[in-house]
Amino acid sequence: MDMTFGASLASSTWRFQGDVQKATLIGISNLPVVTGVKIEDAQGRLVLALGNIYDGDGKQIHVDDNGVRSPVATGFLNAATGHRFPILYRDEHNLIHDIGSWTVYSSRHVVVKKVAYGFTLILINSIIKTLVLWFIFLYVFQRWLGTPITKLSSFVREQDLNRLDTQQSIALPGNKQHELHFLADAINAMLASLRKHMGQNRALYDELQQEKESLRALNKSLELRIAERTHDLAQANDQLKLLSLTDALTGIPNRRCFDQNLDQEWRRCARNGTPLTVALFDVDWFKNYNDKYGHIAGDEVLRRVASTLQQTVGRAGDTVARYGGEEFALIAPDTDGESGLGLVHKMRNAIFSLDMPHALSDFGRITVSVGVASCMPSQHNGDLNMLLQAADAALYRAKLAGRNQVLVAE
């Protein structure tokens, strides 16, 4: 039974193929002598079962095809007897892994019935054989065929199935042909046929061995190619995910990444009861800069501003993203308004310190205006869009107030 079903159970258990496991258990349970079968992992936990089994508490239960368990009435004939087989999986490196066990159960009622049936067959078979042998003995004895039979039996006994290539045959004495002469001819013909088929089988075996080696090499090649394609696909998916969340010009998170992170941080701060600060940055008079210096120079300004903002933040949990156009945004979780204001002032001063010339700016250099908003997120009410609107309104007031400054939302 282990040779029939063990390999299938080991393969399906190793690869977590529950449908194959269940199909195998159904096949085992359909055997006449089987009343139940179960699979356990290496720690003895029940993985899958079908029919009448013993659970981990030693209680006999019945598990149907849907996995529903029900108790089984106790009784002498209902008591189950089981045999446990280990589940050993041999991987491609020829290493054996002990990944659990499976147990087959049969009730005493089935065993008693099979034993009675077996004894009946043995008795009938013994009677028939005795009668046949008795009549054969009488027939042979009456015709005085003891010597030819002894010669035939000795010849057959001396035959070695592993050396059928040797040309051996038997010839009985006497010119008159009778049944034993025909038997000797049949034995000689059988040996000749066996020699012929043995040669064919050897050639076929050698051919099958070659095909086996070819299939093994092909299977290994296919596994390597599948592994390579899977690795390439995973890398491509990671690259696509990175590209979808990264701004192509500045290399920092884009608006999509900002929206996702803001939603996550809002929920986290709401659970932890911590404040959340958001800031919106706008490069002052950037359209005028593009008109005077060109879009290539403008792109370089955006890259330097993005890099400076990201380096100035310093904290791993904060997010600096390109919000759109010449606008940038900051998410500072676990940060109240006062701490967020200090951080944003530091970032604005860092941009000012770059001293990037801007002839059409009132300050003669690239500057940013910033709007800051803070709140305590709630799990039951509140809207993160209101937080963004408050930061945007503060940014608008900062631009109206002369730019190159930071204002906090009212």
C-alpha positions as CSV (number, residue, x, y, z in Angstrom):
1,M,0.0,0.0,0.0
2,D,2.9,2.3,0.8
3,M,4.5,1.6,-2.6
4,T,1.2,2.3,-4.3
5,F,0.1,5.5,-2.6
6,G,3.2,6.7,-0.7
7,A,4.9,8.5,-3.5
8,S,1.7,10.4,-4.5
9,L,1.0,11.5,-0.9
10,A,4.7,12.6,-0.4
11,S,4.6,14.7,-3.7
12,S,1.2,16.3,-3.0
13,T,2.1,17.0,0.7
14,W,5.5,18.6,-0.2
15,R,3.8,20.8,-2.9
16,F,0.7,21.6,-0.8
17,Q,-1.6,20.1,-3.4
18,G,-4.7,19.6,-1.3
19,D,-6.8,18.4,-4.2
20,V,-4.3,15.6,-5.1
21,Q,-4.2,14.6,-1.4
22,K,-7.9,14.4,-1.2
23,A,-8.2,12.4,-4.4
24,T,-5.5,10.0,-3.1
25,L,-7.4,9.5,0.2
26,I,-10.6,8.8,-1.6
27,G,-8.8,6.2,-3.7
28,I,-7.4,4.6,-0.5
29,S,-10.7,4.7,1.3
30,N,-12.4,2.8,-1.6
31,L,-10.3,-0.3,-0.9
32,P,-12.5,-3.0,0.6
33,V,-10.5,-3.4,3.7
34,V,-10.0,0.3,4.5
35,T,-12.5,2.1,6.7
36,G,-10.5,5.3,7.2
37,V,-7.3,7.1,6.4
38,K,-5.6,10.3,7.7
39,I,-2.6,12.5,7.0
40,E,-0.6,14.2,9.8
41,D,2.3,16.7,9.5
42,A,5.7,16.3,11.1
43,Q,4.4,17.7,14.4
44,G,1.5,15.2,14.6
45,R,-1.2,17.7,13.6
46,L,-4.1,16.4,11.5
47,V,-3.9,17.7,7.9
48,L,-6.6,15.7,6.1
49,A,-8.8,12.7,6.9
50,L,-11.6,10.6,5.4
51,G,-13.7,7.8,7.0
52,N,-13.4,6.4,10.5
53,I,-10.1,7.4,12.2
54,Y,-8.7,8.2,15.7
55,D,-8.0,11.9,16.3
56,G,-5.2,13.4,18.4
57,D,-7.2,12.7,21.7
58,G,-7.5,9.0,20.9
59,K,-11.2,9.3,20.1
60,Q,-12.7,7.5,17.1
61,I,-14.5,9.9,14.8
62,H,-15.9,9.8,11.2
63,V,-14.9,12.4,8.7
64,D,-17.0,12.7,5.5
65,D,-16.0,14.1,2.1
66,N,-16.7,17.6,3.2
67,G,-14.5,17.4,6.2
68,V,-17.4,17.3,8.7
69,R,-16.5,15.2,11.8
70,S,-18.9,13.1,13.8
71,P,-18.4,10.6,16.7
72,V,-18.4,6.9,16.1
73,A,-20.3,4.5,18.4
74,T,-17.9,2.4,20.4
75,G,-18.1,-1.4,20.2
76,F,-15.9,-4.5,19.9
77,L,-16.4,-4.9,16.1
78,N,-16.4,-1.1,15.5
79,A,-12.9,-0.7,17.1
80,A,-10.4,0.4,14.4
81,T,-6.9,-0.9,13.9
82,G,-4.5,1.2,12.0
83,H,-1.0,1.1,10.4
84,R,1.1,4.2,10.2
85,F,3.4,5.0,7.2
86,P,6.0,7.8,7.2
87,I,5.7,10.4,4.4
88,L,9.3,10.7,3.0
89,Y,9.9,13.1,0.1
90,R,13.1,12.8,-2.0
91,D,13.9,16.2,-3.7
92,E,15.9,16.9,-6.8
93,H,19.1,16.8,-4.8
94,N,18.3,13.2,-3.7
95,L,17.7,14.5,-0.1
96,I,15.0,12.8,1.9
97,H,12.6,15.0,4.0
98,D,10.4,13.6,6.7
99,I,7.2,15.7,6.2
100,G,4.7,13.7,8.2
101,S,2.9,10.4,8.2
102,W,-0.3,8.8,7.0
103,T,-2.3,6.1,8.7
104,V,-4.7,3.5,7.3
105,Y,-7.5,2.1,9.5
106,S,-9.6,-1.1,9.2
107,S,-12.3,-2.2,11.7
108,R,-12.4,-5.5,13.4
109,H,-15.6,-6.3,11.6
110,V,-13.9,-6.0,8.3
111,V,-10.9,-8.0,9.5
112,V,-13.1,-10.8,10.9
113,K,-15.1,-10.9,7.7
114,K,-12.0,-11.0,5.5
115,V,-10.3,-13.7,7.7
116,A,-13.5,-15.8,7.5
117,Y,-13.6,-15.3,3.8
118,G,-9.9,-16.2,3.5
119,F,-10.3,-19.4,5.6
120,T,-13.3,-20.4,3.4
121,L,-11.3,-19.9,0.2
122,I,-8.3,-21.8,1.7
123,L,-10.5,-24.7,2.7
124,I,-12.2,-24.9,-0.7
125,N,-8.9,-24.5,-2.5
126,S,-7.3,-27.2,-0.3
127,I,-10.1,-29.7,-1.0
128,I,-10.0,-29.1,-4.7
129,K,-6.2,-29.4,-4.8
130,T,-6.3,-32.6,-2.8
131,L,-8.9,-34.2,-5.1
132,V,-7.0,-33.2,-8.2
133,L,-3.6,-34.4,-6.9
134,W,-5.2,-37.7,-5.8
135,F,-6.6,-38.4,-9.2
136,I,-3.4,-37.3,-10.9
137,F,-1.4,-39.6,-8.6
138,L,-3.7,-42.5,-9.4
139,Y,-3.5,-41.9,-13.1
140,V,0.3,-41.6,-13.2
141,F,0.7,-44.5,-10.9
142,Q,-1.5,-46.7,-13.1
143,R,0.6,-46.0,-16.2
144,W,4.0,-46.3,-14.3
145,L,5.3,-42.9,-15.3
146,G,7.4,-42.2,-12.2
147,T,10.8,-42.2,-14.0
148,P,9.8,-39.8,-16.8
149,I,8.2,-37.4,-14.3
150,T,11.3,-37.5,-12.1
151,K,13.4,-36.6,-15.1
152,L,11.1,-33.8,-16.1
153,S,11.0,-32.4,-12.6
154,S,14.7,-32.6,-12.3
155,F,15.2,-30.8,-15.6
156,V,12.7,-28.0,-14.7
157,R,14.3,-27.6,-11.2
158,E,17.7,-27.2,-12.7
159,Q,16.7,-24.4,-15.1
160,D,18.1,-21.0,-14.1
161,L,15.9,-18.1,-15.4
162,N,19.0,-15.8,-15.2
163,R,20.9,-18.1,-17.7
164,L,18.3,-18.7,-20.4
165,D,20.9,-18.0,-23.1
166,T,22.3,-21.5,-22.7
167,Q,20.8,-23.9,-25.2
168,Q,19.2,-26.6,-23.0
169,S,16.5,-29.1,-23.8
170,I,15.1,-32.4,-22.6
171,A,14.4,-35.7,-24.5
172,L,12.5,-38.6,-22.9
173,P,13.5,-42.1,-23.8
174,G,11.2,-44.3,-25.8
175,N,9.9,-44.2,-29.4
176,K,6.2,-44.2,-28.5
177,Q,4.9,-40.7,-28.1
178,H,2.6,-40.1,-25.1
179,E,1.5,-37.2,-22.9
180,L,4.9,-36.8,-21.2
181,H,6.7,-36.6,-24.5
182,F,4.3,-33.8,-25.5
183,L,5.0,-32.1,-22.1
184,A,8.8,-32.3,-22.8
185,D,8.3,-30.8,-26.2
186,A,6.2,-28.0,-24.6
187,I,8.9,-27.3,-22.0
188,N,11.6,-27.1,-24.8
189,A,9.4,-24.8,-26.8
190,M,8.7,-22.7,-23.7
191,L,12.4,-22.4,-22.9
192,A,13.1,-21.3,-26.5
193,S,10.4,-18.7,-26.3
194,L,11.7,-17.5,-23.0
195,R,15.2,-17.1,-24.4
196,K,13.8,-15.1,-27.3
197,H,11.7,-12.8,-25.1
198,M,14.6,-12.5,-22.6
199,G,16.8,-11.0,-25.4
200,Q,13.9,-8.7,-26.5
201,N,13.3,-7.6,-22.9
202,R,17.0,-6.9,-22.4
203,A,17.1,-4.7,-25.5
204,L,13.9,-3.0,-24.5
205,Y,15.2,-2.4,-21.0
206,D,18.4,-0.8,-22.4
207,E,16.2,1.4,-24.7
208,L,14.0,2.4,-21.7
209,Q,17.1,3.3,-19.7
210,Q,18.3,5.6,-22.4
211,E,14.8,7.2,-22.7
212,K,14.8,7.6,-18.9
213,E,18.1,9.4,-19.0
214,S,16.9,11.6,-21.8
215,L,13.7,12.4,-20.0
216,R,15.6,13.2,-16.8
217,A,17.9,15.6,-18.7
218,L,14.9,17.2,-20.4
219,N,13.1,17.5,-17.1
220,K,16.1,19.2,-15.5
221,S,16.4,21.6,-18.4
222,L,12.7,22.5,-18.2
223,E,13.0,23.1,-14.5
224,L,15.9,25.4,-15.0
225,R,14.1,27.3,-17.7
226,I,11.0,27.6,-15.6
227,A,13.0,28.8,-12.6
228,E,14.7,31.4,-14.9
229,R,11.4,32.6,-16.3
230,T,9.9,32.8,-12.9
231,H,12.9,34.8,-11.6
232,D,12.7,37.2,-14.6
233,L,9.0,37.6,-14.2
234,A,9.4,38.5,-10.5
235,Q,12.1,41.0,-11.3
236,A,9.9,42.5,-14.0
237,N,6.9,42.8,-11.6
238,D,9.1,44.4,-9.0
239,Q,10.4,46.9,-11.6
240,L,6.9,47.7,-12.8
241,K,5.7,48.2,-9.2
242,L,8.7,50.5,-8.5
243,L,8.1,52.5,-11.7
244,S,4.4,52.9,-11.0
245,L,5.2,54.4,-7.6
246,T,8.2,56.6,-8.6
247,D,8.3,59.9,-10.3
248,A,10.4,59.5,-13.5
249,L,11.9,63.0,-13.5
250,T,13.0,63.3,-9.8
251,G,13.3,59.7,-8.7
252,I,11.2,60.3,-5.6
253,P,7.7,58.8,-4.9
254,N,5.0,60.1,-7.2
255,R,1.4,61.2,-6.5
256,R,0.1,57.6,-6.5
257,C,2.6,56.5,-3.9
258,F,1.9,59.6,-1.9
259,D,-1.9,58.9,-1.8
260,Q,-1.2,55.2,-0.8
261,N,1.2,56.2,2.0
262,L,-1.1,58.9,3.3
263,D,-4.0,56.5,3.6
264,Q,-1.9,53.9,5.4
265,E,-0.3,56.5,7.8
266,W,-3.8,58.0,8.5
267,R,-5.1,54.5,9.5
268,R,-2.0,53.7,11.5
269,C,-2.0,57.0,13.4
270,A,-5.7,56.5,14.1
271,R,-5.1,53.1,15.6
272,N,-2.1,54.3,17.7
273,G,-3.7,57.7,18.7
274,T,-0.7,59.7,17.3
275,P,-0.8,63.0,15.3
276,L,-0.2,63.3,11.6
277,T,1.4,66.3,9.8
278,V,1.2,67.1,6.0
279,A,3.0,69.9,4.2
280,L,2.6,71.1,0.5
281,F,5.6,72.8,-1.2
282,D,5.4,75.0,-4.2
283,V,8.4,76.4,-6.1
284,D,8.0,80.2,-6.3
285,W,7.6,81.7,-9.8
286,F,8.5,78.5,-11.5
287,K,6.6,79.2,-14.7
288,N,8.6,82.4,-15.1
289,Y,11.8,80.4,-14.5
290,N,10.9,78.0,-17.3
291,D,10.1,80.9,-19.6
292,K,13.5,82.5,-19.0
293,Y,15.9,79.5,-18.5
294,G,14.1,76.8,-20.5
295,H,12.4,73.5,-19.5
296,I,15.7,71.6,-19.3
297,A,17.0,74.0,-16.6
298,G,13.6,73.8,-15.0
299,D,13.7,70.0,-14.8
300,E,17.2,70.2,-13.2
301,V,15.7,72.6,-10.6
302,L,12.9,70.1,-9.8
303,R,15.5,67.3,-9.4
304,R,17.7,69.4,-7.0
305,V,14.7,70.5,-5.0
306,A,13.4,66.9,-4.7
307,S,16.8,65.6,-3.7
308,T,17.3,68.4,-1.1
309,L,13.8,67.9,0.5
310,Q,14.4,64.2,0.8
311,Q,17.8,64.5,2.3
312,T,16.7,67.2,4.7
313,V,13.9,65.1,6.2
314,G,16.3,62.3,7.4
315,R,13.6,60.2,9.1
316,A,12.9,56.8,7.6
317,G,9.1,57.0,8.3
318,D,8.6,60.3,6.5
319,T,7.6,60.5,2.8
320,V,8.6,63.2,0.4
321,A,6.8,63.0,-3.0
322,R,6.3,65.0,-6.1
323,Y,2.7,66.1,-5.8
324,G,2.4,67.5,-9.3
325,G,4.2,70.0,-11.6
326,E,6.4,72.1,-9.3
327,E,4.6,71.0,-6.2
328,F,6.0,68.6,-3.6
329,A,4.4,67.1,-0.5
330,L,5.5,65.8,2.9
331,I,3.9,63.1,5.1
332,A,5.2,63.2,8.7
333,P,3.5,60.5,10.9
334,D,3.7,60.7,14.7
335,T,4.5,64.4,14.3
336,D,2.4,67.2,15.9
337,G,2.0,70.7,14.5
338,E,4.9,72.3,16.4
339,S,7.4,69.5,15.4
340,G,6.1,69.5,11.8
341,L,6.5,73.3,11.6
342,G,10.1,73.1,12.7
343,L,10.9,70.3,10.2
344,V,9.3,72.3,7.3
345,H,11.2,75.4,8.2
346,K,14.4,73.4,8.0
347,M,13.4,72.1,4.6
348,R,12.5,75.6,3.3
349,N,15.8,76.9,4.5
350,A,17.7,74.1,2.8
351,I,16.1,75.1,-0.6
352,F,17.0,78.7,0.1
353,S,20.6,77.8,0.9
354,L,21.0,76.1,-2.5
355,D,21.2,79.6,-4.0
356,M,20.0,78.6,-7.4
357,P,19.7,81.8,-9.4
358,H,16.3,83.0,-10.4
359,A,16.4,86.5,-12.0
360,L,12.6,86.8,-12.1
361,S,12.2,86.1,-8.4
362,D,11.9,88.8,-5.7
363,F,14.6,86.9,-3.8
364,G,17.0,86.4,-6.8
365,R,17.1,82.7,-6.2
366,I,14.9,79.6,-6.2
367,T,12.6,79.5,-3.1
368,V,9.5,77.6,-2.0
369,S,6.3,78.4,-0.3
370,V,4.9,75.9,2.2
371,G,1.5,75.2,3.7
372,V,1.4,72.9,6.8
373,A,-1.6,71.1,8.4
374,S,-1.7,68.7,11.4
375,C,-4.5,66.7,13.0
376,M,-5.2,63.7,15.2
377,P,-6.7,61.0,12.9
378,S,-9.8,59.2,14.1
379,Q,-10.9,55.6,13.3
380,H,-14.6,56.5,13.2
381,N,-14.7,59.9,11.5
382,G,-12.6,62.5,9.8
383,D,-11.4,62.8,6.2
384,L,-7.8,62.9,5.1
385,N,-8.9,65.0,2.1
386,M,-9.8,67.8,4.6
387,L,-6.3,67.6,5.9
388,L,-4.9,68.1,2.4
389,Q,-7.3,70.9,1.7
390,A,-6.2,72.7,4.9
391,A,-2.5,72.4,3.8
392,D,-3.4,73.6,0.3
393,A,-5.2,76.6,1.8
394,A,-2.2,77.4,4.0
395,L,0.0,77.2,0.9
396,Y,-2.2,79.6,-1.0
397,R,-2.0,82.1,1.9
398,A,1.8,81.7,2.0
399,K,2.0,82.6,-1.7
400,L,-0.3,85.6,-1.2
401,A,1.7,86.8,1.7
402,G,4.9,87.2,-0.4
403,R,6.1,83.6,-0.8
404,N,9.3,82.0,0.5
405,Q,7.6,81.3,3.8
406,V,5.8,78.7,5.8
407,L,2.2,79.1,7.1
408,V,0.2,76.7,9.3
409,A,-3.4,75.9,8.4
410,E,-6.0,77.7,10.5
